[in-house]
Amino acid sequence: MDENTLKQLLKLTQEGELAFLDKLISCGGSGAAETIRSKHLGRSGDTLLHYAARLGHVDIVEYLVKRLHMDLEVYNNDYKRPLHEAASMSHEICVSFLLREGAKVDCLKKADWTPLMMACTRRNLGVIQELLRYGADPTLKNKDGWNSFHVACREGDPQVARHLLDVAPDVWRTESKTRRTPLHTAAMHGCEEVVRILLERCGYTPDSTDSCGVTPFMDGVRTGHIPVARMLVEKHQASPTAADALGAQPVHQVAVTGQEEALRYLVLDLKVDVNQRTADKCLTALHYAAKEGHTSMIRALLQLGADLYAQDSKGRSALHMACIGQHAEAAKTLLQLGLKDSEDALGTTARQHAKKPDIVKVFECDEQDA
């Protein structure tokens, strides 16, 4: 069978043209079926069965399995089986057929993902229920330590989260290799309804930390998901001043990510000190905002009472941090607001950190204006 014929077969499979596909294969003689069974196409190494399952053409899937006797466990270059393809694309009828024919329900693709994990990336409860009915294990973990419940909590479908808890009540008792829980995941992605379910049905302790010392509240607030952060404070007694492994508190973290609404929530609603310092380096939120070049955040911090002249444990001001980060606009803003260049504890000025021409020019213009 030549390459042109194989391309025609692939096109017919993708278009769901079973009658023409069968006719073309029949014209290929006795060796055509054997070629199709063993042929992997393109860079991904997919077979026709992979394509048919991915696109949900169940009649072609059935034809390839029953008429051409293709292996249900045939895998591509990522070790994906046809069941992975059907599950990941929410083709419930294809999933059901493959399982009835004996496909292994917990087969692993590259990075140890099961079909159930793939299904949980989509909001299709029917596919998930079908996989579970055939014995899929929601507690299995991939190479990063995520199980299916982690994936479902990232996607944020309340029905899926509830169902997984119904069939496996302890599925929430899991951590990734970096000690992140499904609650961390749901909070970071702003999945408000799923967070509510986790707080109601699971026994998470307040302010559980991952390997970097990050709490679910930190994940929620630094990504700007205020309703989630508020829920964690009100219903889970989360601390708005807990520090991560580097000593950074939420007020510092929102300065890094530039979340101004979250900053106002922390300072105005939760009464967090806008000038709170990290335990080790005495950095303030203004230092962090300047180093990241968030000029709007710099102004927001000052409006909320941030100390423009605060220095860290090394005597560095926010202007030093802006220059270390090579952020010309941030340096210009700080100078306009009245912060003058100064020496740190080692005698280094902010200007000495300026490397890029645009930030050097900021200081030259400031000197001319003076």
N, C-alpha and C positions, 0 to 999 in steps of 0.2 A: 504494500500500500504506500503510495507516494505522498510527499508532503502536501501537495495540493489537495488531495482527497482528504487527508487528515484535517486540513483547514476547513474544508466544506463540512465535515462531520462536526467539528467544533462549533461552527456557525449555526448549523441546524440544531445542535443541542442547546445552545444559548437562546435560540429563538423558539424552542419548544416544539419543533416540527418533527414529531415522532414518525409519521408516515414516510416522509422523505428520508429521514435518517435510516429507517429500517430498509428502505429500498436501496439506498446507496451501499449499506453494509452487505446486503444480499448480493449485490453486483460484484462485491469484492472477493467472492469465493470463500472457500473453507478456511483460508488463513486470515481473513479479515477480523473475525472475532478474537482470535488469539492476539493479533496486533493491538487491538483496542484494549484488551485486558491488561496488556503490559506497557502500553504507551503512556508516558508522562509528557505533558505539553508545557512549553514556555519556561520562564525562569522559576515559577512557583512549583513546577513539577506536578500540576494538577492532572487528573484523569478526567475523562468525560463524565464519570460518576460524580466527581467533585463539582464540576460545573452544573450538572443537573440538580444536585442537592442544594447548592448555593442559591440557585435561581428558583427553586421550588417546583420544578417540573417533575411531579411525582410519577407521571406516566412513563417518562423516559428513565427515571430512577428504577422503576419496576422492570422495565424492558432490559436495562443493562444488568440488573441483578438476576432476574429469572430467565431471560432468554440467552444472554451472553455470559452468564455465570461470573460476573465480576465480583471480586473479593470485597466484602463489606468493610474490611479493615485496611483496605489499600490506603496508603498515606502519601502526602506530598512532601515537599522539602521542609515544611514546618511541622511535619508529623501530624497534620490535620487529617482526620478521617472524614468521610462523607457526613457522618453524624455531627461532627463539629460544625461543618458548613451549614447544614440544615438548621441546627439549633441556634447558631449565631445570627441567622437571618430570619428567625421566627417562622419557619415553615413547618407548622405543626403536623400537617398530613404526611410530609416527608419524614419527619422525626418518628411518627408513629409507625410508618411502614418499615423503616430501617430497624427499629427496635423489635418489631414483630418478627422480622427476618433473622434476628439474632445478633445485631450490632452490639458491641460491648458498650454498656451505658457509661462507664467511667474510664473510657480510653483517654490517654493523655497526648496532647500535642506538645509542641515545643514550649518550654517554660512551665510544663506540668499543668496546663489548663485542661479541665474536663469539659465535656459538652454542656453540663449544667452551669458551670462558670460562664461559658460563652452565652448561654441563654439568658443569664442574669444581667448581661450587658444591654438587654432589650427589655422593654416593658410588655412582655407577652406571658401572662400567667399560665395560659394553656400549655405552652411548650414546657414550661418549668414543671407543671403538674404531671405531664406525661413522662418526663424523665424521672421524676421522683416515683411515679407509679411502677416503673421498671427497675427501681432499686438504686437510683443515683444517690451518692453519698454527699450531702451538703457540707460535711465537716472536712472533706479532703482539702489539702492546701497546695497551692502552686509554689514555685520556687522562691517567691518573695514572702511566703507565709500567709497569703490571702486565701480565704475560703469563699464559697459562693455567697455567703451572707455579707462579707465585706463588699463584694462586687455589687450586690443588690442595694446595699446602703449607699454606695456611691451614686447609683443611678436614681435612687430616691422614689421608687414606686412603693407606696404604702401597702398595696395589696400583696405584692411579692414578699415584702418584709414580714408581714403578718403570717403569710402562708408558711414561709420557712420556719418561723418560730412555732407555728402550730405543729408541723411535722417533726421538728427537731428543736425542742424547747431550750436546749443548752448550746445551740449553734452560735449564740452571741459570745460565749466564753472562749474567745479566740483572740490572738494577737499576731500581727505580722512579725517578720524577723526584726523589724525596727520597733516592735512593741506597740504598734498602732492598732487600736481597736475599731470595730465598726462604728462606734460613736464618734471617734476622731474623724473617720471618713465622711460620715453623714454631715457632721458639723462643718467640715472644710468645704463641702460642696453645697452647703446651704439647703439641705434637704429637711425642711422644717417638720413636715409630717412624720418622716421617718425618725427624726430625733425625738419627737413626742412619743412615738411608739416605744423606742428604746428606753426612754426614761420611765415609761409606765410599766413595761413588761420585763425589763432586764435589770440585773443587780449591779450596775456600774457604780463604783465609788466616785465621789466628787473629786475632780482634779486628778484623775489617773493620767500618768505621763507616758509618753513614748520614750525612745532611747535618747532623744534630744531634750527631754524635759518639757515637751509641749503638751498642753492639756487640750481637751476638746473646745473649751471656751476660747483659748488662744487661737485655735484653728478657725473658729467661727468669726471672731471679731477681726482678725487680721485679714480675712478675705472679704470683709464688709457685710457679712450676713448678720445684721443686727437682731432680727427676730429670733434667730437661733441662739445668739449670745444671750439675749434677754431671757429666753426660756431656760438656759443652763444656769443662769444666776437665780432666777425665781423658783424653779422647780428642782434644781439639783445642787443648790448652794455652792456653785462654782465661784472660785475666788478671782476677782478682777485684778489682783495684785500678785498672783503667783508668778514665780520667775522660772525661766527655762534653764537649761544646763549652762548657758552663757551668761546668766544673770539678767536677761532681758525680760521685762514684764510686758503685758499687753499694750500699755501706752507707748512703749518703745517699738513694739512690733508693728503697730498700725502706722507709726511714723515711717518705718521701713517700706511698707506696702502702699503708703500714700492714701490710706482710707480716712478721709476727713470726717465723714459722718460717724464712723466708729470712734474716732478721737473725741468728738463732741459727746457721744454717748458715754464714754468712759469718764470724761472730766465733768460734764454737766449733770448727767443722770446718776452715775455711780460715785461721783466725788473723788475720783482718782487724782492724785497730785500730778499736775502737768510737768512739774520739775523733778519727778521721781528719778533717782539715779540707779544705775546698775551697781550691784554689790562689789564687783571686782574692779571695774575701770571708771566708775563714777560718771558714766555717760548718761546724758539726758535724751529725751525724745528729739530735741532740737539738733543734737549732734547727729543722730541717725538720719533725720530728714535731710540735713545738709549733705551728709556723705552720699545719700542716694540721689541728690539733686532735685528733690521735690520742693520747688519754690512755693507752690500754693500751700503745701503743708507747713512750710516755714512760717508763712503769714498767719495761717490758722492757729498754729501753736502760740505765736506771739499775741494774737487776739485773746487767747484763753489764759494768758498770764505767764507764758514761758519766759525764763530769764535769758535775755539775749546775750548776756556776758558770761554765762556759765562755762566753767572749764572742767575738763575731765582730770583724772588722776595724774596725767602727764602734762597738765597745764595747757591743753589744746582747746581752742574755742570752736564754735560751729564753723567759723571761717576756715580754720585749719582743715576741718573735715570736708568741707566743700572742695577745697583745693586738692586734698588727698584723692578725692573721687573725681577730680578734673571736671567739675561742673561749673562752667563759667556763669551761667544765669543765676545759680544759687549764690555764688560768691558775690555777684553784682547786687543781688537782692539784699544780702546781709550788710554789705557796705552802705547801700542806700538807706538801710534802716538804722544805721549809726554804729555798727560794729567795726571797730578799727583793728587793723592788723597788730599782732603782738607776738612776742616770743613765748614758746612753750618752755617746759622745765629744762630742756636741753639747749635752749637758745635759738631754736628754729622758728622762723616766722611762717605764716600761712603762705605767703608769696613764694617762699623757697620750695614749696611743694608743687607749685604751678608749672606744668610741663607743656601743655598745649598752648599754641599761639593765642587762641581766643580768650583763655583765662589770664594769660600774661597781659593782654591788652586791657582787661578789666581793671587791673591794678594801675596800669599806666594812665588810663582815663581818670581813675579816682584821684591819682596824684595831681593831674592837670587841673581837675575841678577844685582840689584843695588849694 
